[in-house]
């Protein structure tokens, strides 16, 4: 927005930082910082004020030539400034002496004063004769945004789009839970007050909501959500996010407990023994979430499911239990059809006493549903997933259990497909990578391939980092040491392909249910590239869509902005933030990507979408990963 290199004092008074630095009075001799141009500031006195004022005014006049009015804004700040009263005094007293000199010499034709941004714009409107709020004639209007940005040379600040994506994801998880907690708390308190029971309800939970909002708001700081903070500060952000996540879950538990009770008079709040448990937990601020295993014994267990959306949903709800012998009943006591799937410790090893139970639920808008889980040997409504393992010639031990049929394929060369009533997705037999999608019964198959890529960084002193993306050229294909292990699981409610590479575990799931969930593919990955140095992982989708280098990204989920690949700019300049979604399209087809956390995206060729990943062990959903350090999506 400003014409020179930076917003600090040496670069705001005019074009010569050597002169401007002499008017940053925190840098007076004897202080902690000085001017790198070796000419220190001088305190303004009656003996030198005329010479100093003329020198500064010359810079002001030169800067003013770049603007359409005679009103000039000269910021006097920088990072980590004005934290001591001595600095306030030094800046104020010395500048006031300069301003007093300008005022005492009308022949200089300058009026200078301290002011706020409002003072600046008021003066601008007055000088141009325009009513405040109206657009001054002759002034340009900027639309869109300022992505991508470079402060010098080809140093584009496109690295932070994916730096520390684990925490980007964690912030979004807290946001979703906070939204649910606010809704349920409001409903519970309203009901309790109407029933005259507000004295029994923990109204103190509102303080936990406030704390959650503050910590989530703090995480929107430009060094937090971006991933550009120092390690100790990042840990503090993570601890705050985890603390608030645990607290808002407690709010959800208390509210759900009250709302599901038929006899509200029996409601009793106990801080030490919550009535409900959370579906998943995190041990530490940098831990991946672990799903709770529900232990079924003689007595039935109850599960409360909340839909935080203001519209009805038909969704697959999956839970972990300790037995394959199970019946699931709805609120009316009617048995539900169940898909029973294995829980895997590795590509070929099933967890011995953990099973995934999935049911299809129609969830009311902003409503709670209750499931009853009973240990039962009646398997009338239970449908077990079938499993195929593609080992590609490797002689690996496969630990099988009687609960699931497993077919081992030593060397798979043929492609395979998953399908539902809306879509058929086909995959490569040797690699497990996505190859195409089609409508069932339709003749036309659309190319949709996925491929992991690796970006290096240049060999010069400036490398990719928390802020910058400085690749050493085009991305190269990710080539693991061994062929991947592929596991295909098929069931009535969903089918999935799990591909185990050396550094990535990729899971592609297709739901077989009516509604929105069955219209898309869900892709999630667990990434660990800690043994790589200065490498960035990306995921590329290639299609036959004639997008002509145009792609679209969202701006914080509020609107969509068109982007255009520009060959004249360096590769890193063609990446854009993708907070929520991106798509490419032609006259017939659109490919849309929704992401679980903010990432970076580009389309470097027609029909291609590149998404940047991370460079540590974490998980990602629908395309790109949370990592603990900087990362990039292509």
C-alpha positions in Angstrom: 0.0 0.0 0.0 3.0 2.3 0.6 5.5 3.2 -2.0 8.8 2.2 -0.4 10.3 -1.0 0.9 8.8 -1.2 4.4 6.5 0.4 6.9 9.3 1.2 9.4 10.4 4.7 10.0 13.5 4.6 7.7 11.2 3.8 4.8 8.2 6.1 5.4 9.3 9.7 5.3 10.6 9.6 1.7 12.7 7.7 -0.8 16.1 7.9 1.1 16.2 5.5 4.1 19.6 6.9 5.1 17.9 10.3 5.8 14.6 9.0 7.1 16.5 6.8 9.7 17.9 10.0 11.2 14.4 10.9 12.2 13.7 7.7 14.1 14.5 9.1 17.5 14.5 5.7 19.3 17.8 5.2 17.5 19.5 8.2 19.2 23.1 7.4 20.2 23.3 5.3 23.4 20.2 3.2 22.6 19.8 -0.5 21.8 19.3 0.0 18.1 21.0 2.3 15.5 20.8 3.2 11.9 22.5 0.6 9.5 23.4 3.5 7.2 25.9 4.7 9.8 24.4 8.2 10.2 22.7 8.4 13.6 19.7 10.7 14.5 20.4 14.0 16.2 18.2 15.4 19.0 16.3 18.4 17.7 17.6 21.7 19.4 17.2 25.4 18.6 20.6 25.3 17.0 19.9 22.6 14.4 16.1 22.7 14.0 16.2 24.7 10.8 18.7 22.4 9.1 16.9 19.3 10.3 13.5 20.5 9.3 14.7 21.4 5.7 16.3 17.9 5.4 13.0 16.1 6.5 10.8 18.4 4.4 12.8 17.6 1.3 11.9 13.9 1.8 8.2 14.8 2.5 8.0 16.7 -0.8 9.6 13.9 -2.8 7.2 11.4 -1.4 4.2 13.7 -2.1 5.0 13.6 -5.8 3.8 10.0 -5.8 0.3 10.9 -4.7 -2.8 12.6 -6.2 -3.2 15.0 -3.3 -1.0 17.2 -1.1 -2.0 15.3 2.0 0.7 12.9 3.2 0.6 10.1 5.7 4.0 9.3 7.3 3.8 6.4 9.8 6.2 6.5 12.8 6.1 2.9 14.0 7.4 -0.6 13.5 7.2 -4.0 15.2 7.9 -4.1 19.0 7.9 -0.4 19.4 6.6 2.1 21.9 7.0 -0.3 24.8 9.0 2.2 26.9 8.0 5.7 28.0 11.5 7.0 27.0 10.7 6.2 23.3 7.3 8.0 23.5 9.1 11.0 24.8 11.9 10.9 22.3 9.6 10.7 19.3 7.0 13.2 20.5 9.3 15.9 21.8 11.6 15.9 18.8 8.9 15.8 16.2 6.9 18.5 18.0 9.9 20.8 17.8 10.0 20.1 14.0 6.3 20.7 13.7 6.6 24.0 15.7 9.3 25.2 13.3 7.1 24.4 10.3 4.2 26.3 11.8 6.4 29.3 12.6 7.6 29.6 9.0 4.6 29.9 6.7 6.9 30.5 3.7 7.6 26.7 3.8 4.0 26.0 3.0 3.7 23.0 5.1 1.4 22.0 8.0 2.6 19.0 10.0 0.9 17.4 13.0 0.4 14.1 14.8 -2.8 12.4 13.9 -4.8 9.2 13.5 -5.9 7.5 10.3 -9.2 9.4 10.7 -7.4 12.7 10.8 -5.5 11.7 7.6 -8.7 10.9 5.7 -10.5 13.9 7.0 -7.7 16.1 5.7 -7.7 14.2 2.4 -11.4 14.7 1.9 -11.2 18.4 2.9 -8.3 19.1 0.5 -10.1 17.4 -2.4 -13.4 19.0 -1.6 -15.2 15.6 -1.3 -17.9 14.7 1.2 -16.5 12.0 3.6 -17.5 8.5 2.4 -17.8 9.5 -1.2 -15.3 8.5 -3.8 -13.0 11.4 -4.8 -12.8 11.9 -8.5 -9.6 10.8 -10.2 -8.8 8.3 -7.4 -8.5 4.6 -8.5 -10.6 1.9 -7.0 -9.0 -1.4 -6.1 -11.0 -4.6 -6.2 -10.0 -8.1 -5.2 -7.0 -8.6 -2.9 -3.3 -8.2 -2.8 -2.2 -11.8 -3.3 0.4 -12.8 -4.0 2.8 -10.4 -2.3 6.6 -10.0 -2.6 8.6 -7.5 -0.5 11.7 -7.7 -2.7 13.1 -9.5 -5.7 11.2 -12.8 -6.1 10.6 -13.3 -2.4 6.8 -14.0 -2.6 5.1 -14.5 0.8 3.3 -17.7 -0.3 5.0 -20.1 2.1 2.8 -19.1 5.1 -0.3 -20.4 3.3 0.6 -23.8 4.6 3.1 -23.2 7.4 2.3 -25.3 10.5 -0.9 -26.7 8.9 -1.4 -28.9 12.0 -2.3 -25.7 14.0 -4.3 -24.3 11.1 -6.4 -27.5 11.4 -6.6 -27.3 15.2 -7.9 -23.7 15.0 -10.7 -24.8 12.7 -11.5 -27.8 15.0 -11.9 -25.4 17.9 -14.0 -23.0 15.8 -16.4 -25.9 15.0 -16.7 -27.1 18.6 -17.1 -23.5 19.9 -20.0 -23.0 17.5 -21.6 -26.2 18.7 -21.0 -25.2 22.3 -22.6 -21.8 21.9 -25.7 -23.3 20.3 -26.2 -26.0 22.9 -25.5 -23.7 25.8 -28.0 -21.1 24.5 -30.7 -23.8 24.1 -30.0 -25.4 27.5 -30.0 -22.1 29.4 -33.1 -20.9 27.7 -34.9 -24.1 28.5 -33.6 -24.1 32.1 -34.7 -20.5 32.7 -38.1 -21.2 31.2 -38.5 -24.2 33.5 -37.2 -22.3 36.5 -34.1 -24.5 36.8 -31.4 -22.0 36.0 -30.1 -22.3 39.6 -29.2 -26.0 38.9 -27.6 -25.3 35.6 -23.9 -24.4 35.4 -24.2 -20.8 34.1 -20.5 -20.5 34.8 -20.0 -22.4 31.5 -20.4 -19.0 29.8 -16.9 -18.0 31.1 -15.5 -21.1 29.2 -17.2 -19.9 26.0 -15.7 -16.4 26.5 -12.2 -17.9 27.1 -12.6 -20.1 24.0 -13.6 -17.1 21.8 -10.6 -15.1 23.1 -8.1 -17.9 22.4 -9.6 -18.5 19.0 -9.5 -14.8 18.3 -5.9 -14.6 19.5 -5.0 -17.4 17.1 -6.1 -15.2 14.2 -3.0 -13.1 14.9 -0.8 -12.7 11.8 1.9 -14.8 13.4 -0.4 -17.5 14.7 -2.8 -18.8 12.0 -0.1 -18.1 9.4 2.4 -20.4 11.3 5.1 -17.7 11.3 5.6 -17.5 15.1 8.7 -18.7 16.9 8.6 -22.2 18.4 7.9 -21.2 22.0 5.1 -18.9 20.9 3.6 -21.6 18.7 3.5 -24.0 21.7 1.7 -21.3 23.8 -0.9 -21.0 21.0 -1.3 -24.8 20.9 -1.7 -25.0 24.6 -4.4 -22.3 24.5 -6.2 -24.0 21.7 -6.1 -27.3 23.4 -7.3 -25.8 26.7 -10.2 -24.1 25.1 -11.1 -27.2 23.0 -11.3 -29.2 26.3 -13.4 -26.5 27.9 -15.9 -26.1 25.1 -16.4 -29.9 25.0 -17.3 -29.6 28.7 -19.9 -27.0 27.8 -21.2 -29.3 25.1 -21.4 -32.2 27.5 -23.2 -30.2 30.2 -25.8 -28.8 27.7 -26.4 -32.1 25.9 -26.8 -33.9 29.3 -29.5 -31.4 30.3 -31.3 -31.4 26.9 -31.5 -35.1 26.4 -33.1 -35.8 29.9 -36.8 -36.5 29.7 -37.2 -35.6 33.4 -35.2 -32.4 33.8 -35.7 -32.4 37.6 -33.2 -35.3 37.8 -30.5 -33.1 36.2 -27.4 -32.9 38.4 -24.1 -31.3 37.4 -20.9 -32.8 38.7 -17.6 -31.1 37.7 -15.6 -34.2 38.7 -17.7 -36.8 36.9 -19.1 -35.6 33.5 -22.3 -37.4 32.5 -21.0 -37.9 28.9 -17.5 -38.5 27.5 -16.0 -36.9 24.4 -15.8 -38.9 21.1 -12.1 -38.1 20.8 -9.2 -36.8 23.0 -5.8 -35.2 22.5 -3.0 -36.0 25.0 -1.0 -32.8 24.2 -1.2 -29.7 22.2 0.8 -31.2 19.4 -0.9 -34.7 19.4 -3.2 -36.1 16.8 -6.7 -36.8 18.1 -7.5 -40.3 19.3 -11.0 -41.7 19.1 -12.5 -43.1 22.2 -13.2 -46.9 22.2 -16.6 -47.6 23.7 -16.5 -50.7 25.9 -19.7 -52.7 25.6 -20.6 -55.1 28.5 -23.9 -56.3 29.9 -25.5 -52.9 30.2 -26.3 -50.8 27.1 -24.3 -47.7 26.3 -25.8 -44.5 25.0 -24.3 -42.1 22.4 -25.5 -38.6 21.9 -25.0 -37.1 18.4 -25.4 -33.3 17.7 -26.1 -31.7 14.3 -24.8 -28.1 14.6 -26.2 -27.1 11.2 -29.5 -25.4 10.7 -30.6 -28.0 8.2 -31.4 -31.7 8.4 -28.5 -34.0 7.6 -28.3 -37.6 6.5 -24.9 -38.8 7.6 -22.8 -41.8 8.3 -21.9 -41.8 12.0 -18.9 -44.0 12.9 -17.9 -45.1 16.4 -15.2 -47.4 17.8 -16.2 -50.3 20.0 -14.5 -53.3 21.7 -16.6 -56.1 20.2 -17.9 -57.1 16.8 -21.1 -58.4 18.4 -23.3 -55.3 18.5 -26.8 -54.0 17.9 -27.5 -50.3 17.5 -30.9 -48.9 18.3 -32.3 -45.5 17.5 -34.3 -43.3 19.9 -37.5 -45.3 19.2 -35.7 -48.5 20.0 -35.7 -49.7 16.4 -32.6 -51.6 15.3 -30.4 -49.8 12.7 -28.4 -51.4 9.9 -24.7 -51.5 10.9 -21.5 -51.6 8.8 -18.8 -53.3 10.8 -15.2 -52.4 9.7 -11.8 -53.3 11.0 -9.6 -50.8 12.8 -6.1 -51.0 11.4 -2.8 -50.6 13.3 -0.9 -50.7 10.0 -1.5 -51.6 6.4 -1.8 -55.3 7.1 -2.4 -55.5 10.9 -5.9 -55.2 12.3 -6.3 -53.9 15.8 -7.4 -57.1 17.8 -10.1 -55.7 20.0 -11.2 -52.5 18.3 -13.9 -52.3 15.6 -15.5 -49.5 13.7 -19.3 -49.4 13.8 -21.1 -47.2 11.2 -24.8 -46.3 11.0 -26.7 -44.0 8.7 -28.6 -41.3 10.8 -31.0 -38.6 9.8 -30.1 -35.8 12.1 -32.6 -33.0 12.7 -31.5 -29.4 12.3 -29.8 -28.1 15.4 -30.9 -31.3 17.0 -29.7 -34.1 19.3 -30.1 -37.8 18.5 -29.5 -40.7 20.8 -28.1 -44.1 19.9 -28.2 -47.2 22.1 -25.3 -49.7 21.7 -25.9 -53.2 23.0 -23.6 -56.2 23.0 -25.5 -58.8 21.1 -24.7 -61.9 19.1 -27.7 -61.3 16.9 -26.0 -60.3 13.6 -29.2 -59.9 11.6 -28.5 -56.1 10.9 -24.7 -56.2 10.8 -22.9 -56.1 7.5 -19.2 -56.7 7.6 -16.7 -54.9 5.3 -14.8 -57.0 2.9 -11.0 -56.4 2.5 -8.5 -56.8 -0.3 -4.8 -56.3 0.3 -2.5 -55.6 -2.6 1.0 -56.5 -1.5 2.8 -56.0 -4.9 4.9 -59.1 -4.6 6.1 -58.5 -1.0 6.0 -61.4 1.4 4.5 -59.6 4.4 2.7 -61.2 7.3 -1.0 -60.4 7.2 -2.8 -60.7 10.6 -6.3 -61.8 9.9 -9.2 -62.1 12.2 -12.4 -64.1 11.8 -14.5 -61.0 12.0 -13.6 -59.9 8.4 -12.9 -61.7 5.2 -9.5 -60.7 3.8 -8.3 -61.4 0.3 -4.5 -61.0 -0.3 -3.4 -60.1 -3.8 0.4 -60.6 -4.1 0.9 -58.6 -7.3 -2.0 -56.4 -8.6 -1.8 -55.0 -12.1 -5.4 -54.4 -12.9 -7.2 -51.1 -12.0 -10.1 -51.3 -9.6 -13.1 -49.1 -8.9 -15.4 -48.0 -6.0 -19.0 -47.0 -6.8 -22.3 -45.7 -5.4 -25.5 -44.5 -7.0 -23.9 -41.1 -7.9 -20.3 -41.9 -8.8 -17.8 -44.5 -9.8 -14.1 -43.8 -8.9 -11.4 -45.9 -10.4 -7.8 -46.3 -9.1 -4.5 -47.6 -10.4 -3.8 -51.2 -9.3 0.0 -50.8 -9.0 0.0 -47.3 -7.3 -3.5 -47.0 -5.7 -3.7 -43.4 -7.1 -7.0 -42.0 -8.3 -7.4 -42.3 -12.1 -10.9 -41.3 -13.2 -14.5 -40.7 -12.1 -17.7 -41.4 -13.9 -21.5 -41.4 -13.4 -22.9 -44.9 -13.0 -24.3 -46.1 -16.3 -22.7 -43.2 -18.1 -20.5 -43.9 -21.0 -18.1 -40.9 -20.5 -15.3 -41.4 -18.0 -13.6 -38.2 -16.8 -9.9 -38.2 -16.1 -9.1 -37.3 -12.5 -5.6 -38.4 -11.5 -3.8 -37.6 -8.2 -0.1 -37.6 -7.7 2.2 -36.6 -4.8 5.0 -34.2 -5.7 8.1 -32.9 -4.0 9.4 -29.3 -4.2 13.0 -28.6 -3.3 14.4 -25.2 -2.4 17.0 -23.2 -4.1 20.7 -23.7 -3.1 21.4 -20.0 -2.4 21.3 -18.5 1.1 17.6 -17.6 0.9 15.4 -20.8 1.2 11.8 -21.6 1.6 10.6 -20.9 5.1 7.7 -19.9 7.3 7.0 -16.9 5.1 8.5 -17.6 1.8 8.2 -20.3 -0.9 11.4 -20.4 -2.9 11.4 -23.6 -5.0 14.4 -24.8 -7.0 12.2 -25.4 -10.0 9.2 -27.4 -11.1 8.0 -30.1 -8.7 9.3 -33.6 -9.1 7.2 -36.8 -8.6 7.4 -38.3 -5.2 9.1 -41.7 -5.6 9.0 -43.8 -2.4 11.6 -46.5 -1.8 9.2 -49.4 -2.1 5.9 -49.7 -4.0 2.9 -48.8 -1.8 0.7 -51.2 0.1 -2.9 -50.9 -0.9 -5.9 -51.9 1.1 -9.5 -51.8 -0.4 -12.4 -52.1 2.0 -16.0 -52.3 0.7 -19.2 -52.1 2.7 -22.8 -51.0 2.3 -22.4 -47.5 3.7 -19.0 -46.6 2.5 -16.0 -48.1 0.7 -12.4 -46.8 0.9 -8.9 -47.2 -0.5 -6.0 -46.9 1.9 -2.6 -46.4 0.3 0.5 -46.7 2.4 3.5 -45.0 0.9 6.9 -44.5 2.7 6.0 -41.0 4.0 2.2 -40.7 3.4 -0.9 -42.7 4.3 -3.7 -41.7 2.0 -7.3 -42.7 2.5 -9.9 -42.1 -0.2 -13.5 -42.8 0.9 -16.7 -42.9 -1.1 -20.0 -42.9 0.9 -22.9 -45.0 -0.4 -25.7 -42.9 1.0 -28.3 -40.5 -0.5 -27.6 -36.7 -0.2 -24.6 -34.6 -0.2 -22.2 -37.1 1.4 -22.6 -39.5 -1.4 -21.8 -36.9 -4.1 -18.1 -36.4 -3.3 -14.9 -38.2 -2.5 -13.3 -37.7 0.9 -9.5 -37.7 0.9 -7.4 -37.7 4.1 -3.7 -38.2 4.6 -1.3 -38.7 7.4 2.1 -37.3 6.5 5.6 -37.8 8.0 8.5 -36.3 6.1 10.7 -35.5 9.0 13.5 -37.4 7.4 13.5 -34.9 4.5 15.4 -31.6 4.7 14.2 -28.5 2.7 11.5 -30.5 0.9 7.9 -29.7 0.5 5.1 -32.2 -0.3 2.4 -31.4 -2.7 -0.7 -33.2 -4.1 -1.6 -32.6 -7.8 -5.0 -33.3 -9.3 -5.0 -33.5 -13.1 -8.2 -33.5 -15.1 -9.4 -33.1 -18.7 -11.2 -29.8 -17.8 -10.2 -27.0 -20.1 -9.6 -24.4 -17.5 -7.1 -22.4 -19.5 -5.0 -21.4 -16.4 -8.0 -19.9 -14.6 -8.9 -21.1 -11.2 -11.0 -19.9 -8.2 -10.3 -19.6 -4.5 -12.3 -18.4 -1.6 -11.6 -15.4 0.6 -12.2 -16.7 4.2 -15.2 -18.5 3.0 -17.1 -15.3 2.2 -16.6 -15.0 -1.5 -14.9 -16.5 -4.5 -12.0 -14.8 -6.3 -10.9 -15.7 -9.8 -7.1 -16.3 -10.2 -5.1 -16.5 -13.4 -1.8 -18.4 -13.9 0.7 -15.8 -15.2 3.7 -17.4 -17.0 5.7 -14.2 -16.7 5.7 -14.5 -12.9 7.9 -17.0 -11.0 6.3 -20.2 -9.9 5.9 -19.2 -6.3 4.0 -16.0 -7.3 1.2 -18.2 -8.8 0.2 -19.7 -5.5 -2.8 -18.4 -3.6 -4.4 -19.0 -0.2 -7.2 -21.5 0.0 -8.9 -21.0 3.3 -11.9 -23.2 2.5 -12.2 -24.2 -1.2 -11.0 -23.9 -4.7 -12.2 -25.0 -8.1 -11.5 -25.2 -11.8 -14.1 -25.4 -14.5 -14.9 -25.2 -18.2 -18.3 -24.8 -20.0 -19.3 -28.4 -19.0 -17.6 -29.4 -15.8 -16.4 -28.1 -12.5 -14.0 -29.8 -10.0 -14.4 -28.4 -6.5 -12.1 -29.0 -3.6 -13.2 -28.3 0.0 -10.4 -28.4 2.6 -10.5 -29.0 6.4 -7.9 -26.3 7.0 -6.4 -23.3 5.3 -3.8 -24.4 2.6 -2.3 -23.0 -0.6 -3.3 -23.8 -4.2 -2.4 -23.1 -7.8 -3.3 -24.3 -11.3 -0.1 -24.2 -13.3 -1.5 -26.0 -16.3 -5.0 -26.2 -17.8 -7.0 -28.9 -16.0 -4.5 -29.1 -13.1 -4.9 -28.2 -9.5 -1.8 -28.3 -7.2 -2.1 -28.2 -3.5 0.8 -27.8 -1.1 1.3 -30.0 1.9 3.5 -30.1 4.9 6.8 -31.3 6.1 6.1 -33.2 9.3 4.0 -35.9 10.7 0.4 -35.0 10.9 -2.9 -35.6 9.2 -4.8 -33.9 6.5 -8.3 -34.1 5.1 -9.5 -33.6 1.6 -6.2 -33.0 0.1 -3.6 -31.4 2.4 -1.9 -32.0 5.7 -1.5 -30.4 9.0 2.3 -30.3 9.8 4.3 -28.8 12.6 6.6 -26.8 10.4 6.3 -24.8 7.2 4.8 -26.6 4.2 3.5 -26.0 0.8 0.7 -27.3 -1.3 0.9 -27.3 -5.0 
